[in-house]
Amino acid sequence: MASMGIEIGFEEGSGAEFIPGRCAKITSKGEEIGVVGEVHPKILNAFGIEEPVVGCEIELSRIKY
């Protein structure tokens, strides 16, 4: 991202879909543009998934150059 002139950072985050302490907000020039984290076991169990899963969402239109 840095080679394209895009500044991103990470801050502590939370969400019911993620394991507490394993989630971060993705920021660009101080504005939240997304989230990343390890999916909570209750969600994995509901879908019969046995392996750990990481989820990530980024609103590309909110990235600041």
PDB file of N, CA, C and O in Angstrom, chain B, residues numbered from 101:
ATOM      1  N   MET B 101       0.824  -1.178   0.000  1.00  0.00           N
ATOM      2  CA  MET B 101       0.000   0.000   0.000  1.00  0.00           C
ATOM      3  C   MET B 101       0.881   1.260   0.000  1.00  0.00           C
ATOM      4  O   MET B 101       0.586   2.234  -0.693  1.00  0.00           O
ATOM      5  N   ALA B 102       1.957   1.225   0.783  1.00  0.00           N
ATOM      6  CA  ALA B 102       2.829   2.393   0.869  1.00  0.00           C
ATOM      7  C   ALA B 102       3.446   2.725  -0.484  1.00  0.00           C
ATOM      8  O   ALA B 102       3.621   3.900  -0.808  1.00  0.00           O
ATOM      9  N   SER B 103       3.780   1.710  -1.280  1.00  0.00           N
ATOM     10  CA  SER B 103       4.385   1.958  -2.590  1.00  0.00           C
ATOM     11  C   SER B 103       3.403   2.634  -3.553  1.00  0.00           C
ATOM     12  O   SER B 103       3.814   3.212  -4.559  1.00  0.00           O
ATOM     13  N   MET B 104       2.111   2.558  -3.243  1.00  0.00           N
ATOM     14  CA  MET B 104       1.089   3.219  -4.067  1.00  0.00           C
ATOM     15  C   MET B 104       0.670   4.554  -3.469  1.00  0.00           C
ATOM     16  O   MET B 104      -0.247   5.202  -3.974  1.00  0.00           O
ATOM     17  N   GLY B 105       1.345   4.974  -2.382  1.00  0.00           N
ATOM     18  CA  GLY B 105       1.032   6.247  -1.756  1.00  0.00           C
ATOM     19  C   GLY B 105      -0.205   6.217  -0.877  1.00  0.00           C
ATOM     20  O   GLY B 105      -0.796   7.257  -0.588  1.00  0.00           O
ATOM     21  N   ILE B 106      -0.593   5.028  -0.456  1.00  0.00           N
ATOM     22  CA  ILE B 106      -1.783   4.876   0.384  1.00  0.00           C
ATOM     23  C   ILE B 106      -1.350   4.640   1.824  1.00  0.00           C
ATOM     24  O   ILE B 106      -0.617   3.697   2.126  1.00  0.00           O
ATOM     25  N   GLU B 107      -1.819   5.516   2.702  1.00  0.00           N
ATOM     26  CA  GLU B 107      -1.505   5.374   4.122  1.00  0.00           C
ATOM     27  C   GLU B 107      -2.604   4.577   4.796  1.00  0.00           C
ATOM     28  O   GLU B 107      -3.772   4.962   4.754  1.00  0.00           O
ATOM     29  N   ILE B 108      -2.230   3.453   5.425  1.00  0.00           N
ATOM     30  CA  ILE B 108      -3.195   2.713   6.221  1.00  0.00           C
ATOM     31  C   ILE B 108      -2.597   2.421   7.581  1.00  0.00           C
ATOM     32  O   ILE B 108      -1.378   2.388   7.747  1.00  0.00           O
ATOM     33  N   GLY B 109      -3.474   2.210   8.553  1.00  0.00           N
ATOM     34  CA  GLY B 109      -3.039   1.874   9.895  1.00  0.00           C
ATOM     35  C   GLY B 109      -4.058   0.951  10.538  1.00  0.00           C
ATOM     36  O   GLY B 109      -5.104   0.654   9.961  1.00  0.00           O
ATOM     37  N   PHE B 110      -3.737   0.506  11.737  1.00  0.00           N
ATOM     38  CA  PHE B 110      -4.612  -0.401  12.467  1.00  0.00           C
ATOM     39  C   PHE B 110      -4.775   0.112  13.885  1.00  0.00           C
ATOM     40  O   PHE B 110      -3.819   0.580  14.504  1.00  0.00           O
ATOM     41  N   GLU B 111      -6.011   0.017  14.399  1.00  0.00           N
ATOM     42  CA  GLU B 111      -6.321   0.391  15.774  1.00  0.00           C
ATOM     43  C   GLU B 111      -7.125  -0.735  16.397  1.00  0.00           C
ATOM     44  O   GLU B 111      -7.752  -1.524  15.691  1.00  0.00           O
ATOM     45  N   GLU B 112      -7.104  -0.808  17.723  1.00  0.00           N
ATOM     46  CA  GLU B 112      -7.890  -1.814  18.410  1.00  0.00           C
ATOM     47  C   GLU B 112      -9.357  -1.692  18.007  1.00  0.00           C
ATOM     48  O   GLU B 112      -9.901  -0.589  17.941  1.00  0.00           O
ATOM     49  N   GLY B 113      -9.982  -2.818  17.742  1.00  0.00           N
ATOM     50  CA  GLY B 113     -11.378  -2.814  17.335  1.00  0.00           C
ATOM     51  C   GLY B 113     -12.158  -3.887  18.058  1.00  0.00           C
ATOM     52  O   GLY B 113     -11.601  -4.637  18.860  1.00  0.00           O
ATOM     53  N   SER B 114     -13.438  -3.962  17.780  1.00  0.00           N
ATOM     54  CA  SER B 114     -14.284  -4.992  18.380  1.00  0.00           C
ATOM     55  C   SER B 114     -15.481  -5.232  17.472  1.00  0.00           C
ATOM     56  O   SER B 114     -15.812  -4.417  16.611  1.00  0.00           O
ATOM     57  N   GLY B 115     -16.105  -6.353  17.686  1.00  0.00           N
ATOM     58  CA  GLY B 115     -17.295  -6.718  16.929  1.00  0.00           C
ATOM     59  C   GLY B 115     -17.770  -8.069  17.402  1.00  0.00           C
ATOM     60  O   GLY B 115     -16.959  -8.945  17.702  1.00  0.00           O
ATOM     61  N   ALA B 116     -19.076  -8.250  17.473  1.00  0.00           N
ATOM     62  CA  ALA B 116     -19.647  -9.503  17.965  1.00  0.00           C
ATOM     63  C   ALA B 116     -19.230 -10.699  17.110  1.00  0.00           C
ATOM     64  O   ALA B 116     -19.204 -11.832  17.592  1.00  0.00           O
ATOM     65  N   GLU B 117     -18.905 -10.446  15.842  1.00  0.00           N
ATOM     66  CA  GLU B 117     -18.525 -11.533  14.946  1.00  0.00           C
ATOM     67  C   GLU B 117     -17.078 -11.989  15.125  1.00  0.00           C
ATOM     68  O   GLU B 117     -16.660 -12.987  14.538  1.00  0.00           O
ATOM     69  N   PHE B 118     -16.312 -11.253  15.939  1.00  0.00           N
ATOM     70  CA  PHE B 118     -14.895 -11.571  16.126  1.00  0.00           C
ATOM     71  C   PHE B 118     -14.579 -11.965  17.565  1.00  0.00           C
ATOM     72  O   PHE B 118     -15.317 -11.625  18.490  1.00  0.00           O
ATOM     73  N   ILE B 119     -13.480 -12.681  17.740  1.00  0.00           N
ATOM     74  CA  ILE B 119     -12.994 -13.041  19.075  1.00  0.00           C
ATOM     75  C   ILE B 119     -12.480 -11.764  19.741  1.00  0.00           C
ATOM     76  O   ILE B 119     -11.700 -11.030  19.135  1.00  0.00           O
ATOM     77  N   PRO B 120     -12.905 -11.485  20.984  1.00  0.00           N
ATOM     78  CA  PRO B 120     -12.407 -10.288  21.678  1.00  0.00           C
ATOM     79  C   PRO B 120     -10.876 -10.271  21.723  1.00  0.00           C
ATOM     80  O   PRO B 120     -10.243 -11.279  22.037  1.00  0.00           O
ATOM     81  N   GLY B 121     -10.298  -9.123  21.407  1.00  0.00           N
ATOM     82  CA  GLY B 121      -8.846  -8.979  21.395  1.00  0.00           C
ATOM     83  C   GLY B 121      -8.187  -9.405  20.096  1.00  0.00           C
ATOM     84  O   GLY B 121      -6.977  -9.246  19.938  1.00  0.00           O
ATOM     85  N   ARG B 122      -8.959  -9.942  19.169  1.00  0.00           N
ATOM     86  CA  ARG B 122      -8.402 -10.385  17.882  1.00  0.00           C
ATOM     87  C   ARG B 122      -9.111  -9.697  16.725  1.00  0.00           C
ATOM     88  O   ARG B 122      -9.473 -10.321  15.728  1.00  0.00           O
ATOM     89  N   CYS B 123      -9.295  -8.401  16.888  1.00  0.00           N
ATOM     90  CA  CYS B 123      -9.989  -7.607  15.885  1.00  0.00           C
ATOM     91  C   CYS B 123      -9.321  -6.238  15.816  1.00  0.00           C
ATOM     92  O   CYS B 123      -8.875  -5.708  16.833  1.00  0.00           O
ATOM     93  N   ALA B 124      -9.254  -5.673  14.625  1.00  0.00           N
ATOM     94  CA  ALA B 124      -8.664  -4.340  14.460  1.00  0.00           C
ATOM     95  C   ALA B 124      -9.452  -3.537  13.430  1.00  0.00           C
ATOM     96  O   ALA B 124      -9.958  -4.076  12.446  1.00  0.00           O
ATOM     97  N   LYS B 125      -9.542  -2.229  13.688  1.00  0.00           N
ATOM     98  CA  LYS B 125     -10.085  -1.303  12.698  1.00  0.00           C
ATOM     99  C   LYS B 125      -8.961  -0.969  11.725  1.00  0.00           C
ATOM    100  O   LYS B 125      -7.811  -0.806  12.133  1.00  0.00           O
ATOM    101  N   ILE B 126      -9.284  -0.869  10.468  1.00  0.00           N
ATOM    102  CA  ILE B 126      -8.326  -0.453   9.452  1.00  0.00           C
ATOM    103  C   ILE B 126      -8.606   1.021   9.176  1.00  0.00           C
ATOM    104  O   ILE B 126      -9.747   1.404   8.918  1.00  0.00           O
ATOM    105  N   THR B 127      -7.563   1.842   9.232  1.00  0.00           N
ATOM    106  CA  THR B 127      -7.753   3.279   9.053  1.00  0.00           C
ATOM    107  C   THR B 127      -6.885   3.809   7.909  1.00  0.00           C
ATOM    108  O   THR B 127      -5.843   3.247   7.574  1.00  0.00           O
ATOM    109  N   SER B 128      -7.352   4.903   7.331  1.00  0.00           N
ATOM    110  CA  SER B 128      -6.603   5.626   6.319  1.00  0.00           C
ATOM    111  C   SER B 128      -6.676   7.100   6.677  1.00  0.00           C
ATOM    112  O   SER B 128      -7.747   7.707   6.650  1.00  0.00           O
ATOM    113  N   LYS B 129      -5.522   7.668   7.012  1.00  0.00           N
ATOM    114  CA  LYS B 129      -5.436   9.075   7.427  1.00  0.00           C
ATOM    115  C   LYS B 129      -6.443   9.404   8.524  1.00  0.00           C
ATOM    116  O   LYS B 129      -7.103  10.442   8.490  1.00  0.00           O
ATOM    117  N   GLY B 130      -6.549   8.495   9.502  1.00  0.00           N
ATOM    118  CA  GLY B 130      -7.389   8.727  10.673  1.00  0.00           C
ATOM    119  C   GLY B 130      -8.844   8.350  10.524  1.00  0.00           C
ATOM    120  O   GLY B 130      -9.584   8.397  11.506  1.00  0.00           O
ATOM    121  N   GLU B 131      -9.284   7.977   9.337  1.00  0.00           N
ATOM    122  CA  GLU B 131     -10.682   7.604   9.112  1.00  0.00           C
ATOM    123  C   GLU B 131     -10.803   6.083   9.000  1.00  0.00           C
ATOM    124  O   GLU B 131     -10.012   5.445   8.306  1.00  0.00           O
ATOM    125  N   GLU B 132     -11.790   5.505   9.682  1.00  0.00           N
ATOM    126  CA  GLU B 132     -11.991   4.066   9.617  1.00  0.00           C
ATOM    127  C   GLU B 132     -12.503   3.676   8.231  1.00  0.00           C
ATOM    128  O   GLU B 132     -13.497   4.214   7.743  1.00  0.00           O
ATOM    129  N   ILE B 133     -11.795   2.721   7.609  1.00  0.00           N
ATOM    130  CA  ILE B 133     -12.190   2.272   6.278  1.00  0.00           C
ATOM    131  C   ILE B 133     -12.530   0.787   6.242  1.00  0.00           C
ATOM    132  O   ILE B 133     -13.007   0.281   5.226  1.00  0.00           O
ATOM    133  N   GLY B 134     -12.286   0.084   7.353  1.00  0.00           N
ATOM    134  CA  GLY B 134     -12.570  -1.342   7.351  1.00  0.00           C
ATOM    135  C   GLY B 134     -12.277  -1.995   8.680  1.00  0.00           C
ATOM    136  O   GLY B 134     -12.009  -1.333   9.683  1.00  0.00           O
ATOM    137  N   VAL B 135     -12.336  -3.327   8.659  1.00  0.00           N
ATOM    138  CA  VAL B 135     -12.124  -4.124   9.862  1.00  0.00           C
ATOM    139  C   VAL B 135     -11.514  -5.464   9.469  1.00  0.00           C
ATOM    140  O   VAL B 135     -11.743  -5.964   8.368  1.00  0.00           O
ATOM    141  N   VAL B 136     -10.734  -6.039  10.386  1.00  0.00           N
ATOM    142  CA  VAL B 136     -10.138  -7.355  10.184  1.00  0.00           C
ATOM    143  C   VAL B 136     -10.124  -8.070  11.526  1.00  0.00           C
ATOM    144  O   VAL B 136      -9.907  -7.437  12.559  1.00  0.00           O
ATOM    145  N   GLY B 137     -10.352  -9.375  11.526  1.00  0.00           N
ATOM    146  CA  GLY B 137     -10.318 -10.104  12.780  1.00  0.00           C
ATOM    147  C   GLY B 137     -10.561 -11.589  12.610  1.00  0.00           C
ATOM    148  O   GLY B 137     -10.919 -12.062  11.531  1.00  0.00           O
ATOM    149  N   GLU B 138     -10.356 -12.320  13.709  1.00  0.00           N
ATOM    150  CA  GLU B 138     -10.587 -13.758  13.726  1.00  0.00           C
ATOM    151  C   GLU B 138     -12.040 -14.018  14.105  1.00  0.00           C
ATOM    152  O   GLU B 138     -12.510 -13.555  15.144  1.00  0.00           O
ATOM    153  N   VAL B 139     -12.745 -14.756  13.260  1.00  0.00           N
ATOM    154  CA  VAL B 139     -14.171 -15.004  13.441  1.00  0.00           C
ATOM    155  C   VAL B 139     -14.416 -15.811  14.716  1.00  0.00           C
ATOM    156  O   VAL B 139     -13.697 -16.764  15.015  1.00  0.00           O
ATOM    157  N   HIS B 140     -15.455 -15.404  15.463  1.00  0.00           N
ATOM    158  CA  HIS B 140     -15.799 -16.016  16.752  1.00  0.00           C
ATOM    159  C   HIS B 140     -16.203 -17.486  16.559  1.00  0.00           C
ATOM    160  O   HIS B 140     -16.896 -17.813  15.595  1.00  0.00           O
ATOM    161  N   PRO B 141     -15.773 -18.375  17.471  1.00  0.00           N
ATOM    162  CA  PRO B 141     -16.111 -19.797  17.360  1.00  0.00           C
ATOM    163  C   PRO B 141     -17.616 -20.089  17.306  1.00  0.00           C
ATOM    164  O   PRO B 141     -18.025 -21.058  16.665  1.00  0.00           O
ATOM    165  N   LYS B 142     -18.441 -19.278  17.958  1.00  0.00           N
ATOM    166  CA  LYS B 142     -19.895 -19.506  17.900  1.00  0.00           C
ATOM    167  C   LYS B 142     -20.409 -19.417  16.464  1.00  0.00           C
ATOM    168  O   LYS B 142     -21.299 -20.169  16.067  1.00  0.00           O
ATOM    169  N   ILE B 143     -19.849 -18.503  15.701  1.00  0.00           N
ATOM    170  CA  ILE B 143     -20.247 -18.368  14.296  1.00  0.00           C
ATOM    171  C   ILE B 143     -19.727 -19.551  13.490  1.00  0.00           C
ATOM    172  O   ILE B 143     -20.446 -20.115  12.665  1.00  0.00           O
ATOM    173  N   LEU B 144     -18.488 -19.918  13.732  1.00  0.00           N
ATOM    174  CA  LEU B 144     -17.907 -21.057  13.014  1.00  0.00           C
ATOM    175  C   LEU B 144     -18.700 -22.325  13.296  1.00  0.00           C
ATOM    176  O   LEU B 144     -18.998 -23.089  12.378  1.00  0.00           O
ATOM    177  N   ASN B 145     -19.042 -22.552  14.563  1.00  0.00           N
ATOM    178  CA  ASN B 145     -19.808 -23.749  14.941  1.00  0.00           C
ATOM    179  C   ASN B 145     -21.182 -23.762  14.276  1.00  0.00           C
ATOM    180  O   ASN B 145     -21.659 -24.822  13.870  1.00  0.00           O
ATOM    181  N   ALA B 146     -21.821 -22.602  14.160  1.00  0.00           N
ATOM    182  CA  ALA B 146     -23.140 -22.517  13.539  1.00  0.00           C
ATOM    183  C   ALA B 146     -23.118 -22.968  12.077  1.00  0.00           C
ATOM    184  O   ALA B 146     -24.126 -23.439  11.552  1.00  0.00           O
ATOM    185  N   PHE B 147     -21.969 -22.823  11.430  1.00  0.00           N
ATOM    186  CA  PHE B 147     -21.827 -23.224  10.033  1.00  0.00           C
ATOM    187  C   PHE B 147     -21.047 -24.533   9.871  1.00  0.00           C
ATOM    188  O   PHE B 147     -20.763 -24.955   8.750  1.00  0.00           O
ATOM    189  N   GLY B 148     -20.706 -25.169  10.991  1.00  0.00           N
ATOM    190  CA  GLY B 148     -19.984 -26.436  10.931  1.00  0.00           C
ATOM    191  C   GLY B 148     -18.545 -26.299  10.473  1.00  0.00           C
ATOM    192  O   GLY B 148     -17.970 -27.244   9.933  1.00  0.00           O
ATOM    193  N   ILE B 149     -17.962 -25.132  10.685  1.00  0.00           N
ATOM    194  CA  ILE B 149     -16.575 -24.895  10.281  1.00  0.00           C
ATOM    195  C   ILE B 149     -15.667 -25.222  11.461  1.00  0.00           C
ATOM    196  O   ILE B 149     -15.861 -24.700  12.559  1.00  0.00           O
ATOM    197  N   GLU B 150     -14.685 -26.076  11.241  1.00  0.00           N
ATOM    198  CA  GLU B 150     -13.813 -26.534  12.325  1.00  0.00           C
ATOM    199  C   GLU B 150     -12.474 -25.832  12.394  1.00  0.00           C
ATOM    200  O   GLU B 150     -11.779 -25.935  13.405  1.00  0.00           O
ATOM    201  N   GLU B 151     -12.096 -25.123  11.347  1.00  0.00           N
ATOM    202  CA  GLU B 151     -10.797 -24.442  11.299  1.00  0.00           C
ATOM    203  C   GLU B 151     -10.968 -22.956  11.593  1.00  0.00           C
ATOM    204  O   GLU B 151     -12.028 -22.393  11.320  1.00  0.00           O
ATOM    205  N   PRO B 152      -9.933 -22.307  12.151  1.00  0.00           N
ATOM    206  CA  PRO B 152     -10.006 -20.856  12.379  1.00  0.00           C
ATOM    207  C   PRO B 152     -10.172 -20.100  11.055  1.00  0.00           C
ATOM    208  O   PRO B 152      -9.658 -20.514  10.016  1.00  0.00           O
ATOM    209  N   VAL B 153     -10.902 -18.986  11.120  1.00  0.00           N
ATOM    210  CA  VAL B 153     -11.166 -18.172   9.936  1.00  0.00           C
ATOM    211  C   VAL B 153     -10.922 -16.705  10.275  1.00  0.00           C
ATOM    212  O   VAL B 153     -11.301 -16.239  11.350  1.00  0.00           O
ATOM    213  N   VAL B 154     -10.291 -15.985   9.359  1.00  0.00           N
ATOM    214  CA  VAL B 154     -10.091 -14.546   9.505  1.00  0.00           C
ATOM    215  C   VAL B 154     -10.956 -13.852   8.465  1.00  0.00           C
ATOM    216  O   VAL B 154     -11.011 -14.259   7.305  1.00  0.00           O
ATOM    217  N   GLY B 155     -11.636 -12.788   8.907  1.00  0.00           N
ATOM    218  CA  GLY B 155     -12.456 -12.008   7.994  1.00  0.00           C
ATOM    219  C   GLY B 155     -11.908 -10.598   7.857  1.00  0.00           C
ATOM    220  O   GLY B 155     -11.323 -10.057   8.795  1.00  0.00           O
ATOM    221  N   CYS B 156     -12.097 -10.009   6.691  1.00  0.00           N
ATOM    222  CA  CYS B 156     -11.608  -8.658   6.442  1.00  0.00           C
ATOM    223  C   CYS B 156     -12.579  -7.951   5.504  1.00  0.00           C
ATOM    224  O   CYS B 156     -13.065  -8.534   4.534  1.00  0.00           O
ATOM    225  N   GLU B 157     -12.852  -6.688   5.809  1.00  0.00           N
ATOM    226  CA  GLU B 157     -13.700  -5.873   4.946  1.00  0.00           C
ATOM    227  C   GLU B 157     -13.054  -4.500   4.834  1.00  0.00           C
ATOM    228  O   GLU B 157     -12.702  -3.888   5.842  1.00  0.00           O
ATOM    229  N   ILE B 158     -12.900  -4.020   3.605  1.00  0.00           N
ATOM    230  CA  ILE B 158     -12.333  -2.688   3.365  1.00  0.00           C
ATOM    231  C   ILE B 158     -13.225  -1.958   2.363  1.00  0.00           C
ATOM    232  O   ILE B 158     -13.533  -2.489   1.296  1.00  0.00           O
ATOM    233  N   GLU B 159     -13.632  -0.755   2.707  1.00  0.00           N
ATOM    234  CA  GLU B 159     -14.388   0.087   1.773  1.00  0.00           C
ATOM    235  C   GLU B 159     -13.380   0.856   0.925  1.00  0.00           C
ATOM    236  O   GLU B 159     -12.869   1.898   1.335  1.00  0.00           O
ATOM    237  N   LEU B 160     -13.105   0.328  -0.256  1.00  0.00           N
ATOM    238  CA  LEU B 160     -12.056   0.884  -1.104  1.00  0.00           C
ATOM    239  C   LEU B 160     -12.325   2.345  -1.473  1.00  0.00           C
ATOM    240  O   LEU B 160     -11.379   3.111  -1.655  1.00  0.00           O
ATOM    241  N   SER B 161     -13.570   2.738  -1.584  1.00  0.00           N
ATOM    242  CA  SER B 161     -13.896   4.115  -1.960  1.00  0.00           C
ATOM    243  C   SER B 161     -13.542   5.111  -0.857  1.00  0.00           C
ATOM    244  O   SER B 161     -13.503   6.315  -1.109  1.00  0.00           O
ATOM    245  N   ARG B 162     -13.281   4.628   0.373  1.00  0.00           N
ATOM    246  CA  ARG B 162     -12.951   5.527   1.484  1.00  0.00           C
ATOM    247  C   ARG B 162     -11.450   5.689   1.698  1.00  0.00           C
ATOM    248  O   ARG B 162     -11.029   6.456   2.564  1.00  0.00           O
ATOM    249  N   ILE B 163     -10.631   4.970   0.913  1.00  0.00           N
ATOM    250  CA  ILE B 163      -9.176   5.093   1.044  1.00  0.00           C
ATOM    251  C   ILE B 163      -8.764   6.493   0.613  1.00  0.00           C
ATOM    252  O   ILE B 163      -9.202   6.992  -0.424  1.00  0.00           O
ATOM    253  N   LYS B 164      -7.912   7.121   1.425  1.00  0.00           N
ATOM    254  CA  LYS B 164      -7.425   8.466   1.110  1.00  0.00           C
ATOM    255  C   LYS B 164      -5.985   8.382   0.633  1.00  0.00           C
ATOM    256  O   LYS B 164      -5.138   7.767   1.281  1.00  0.00           O
ATOM    257  N   TYR B 165      -5.719   9.004  -0.505  1.00  0.00           N
ATOM    258  CA  TYR B 165      -4.374   9.014  -1.083  1.00  0.00           C
ATOM    259  C   TYR B 165      -3.589  10.200  -0.598  1.00  0.00           C
ATOM    260  O   TYR B 165      -2.432  10.372  -0.981  1.00  0.00           O
TER     261      TYR B 165
END
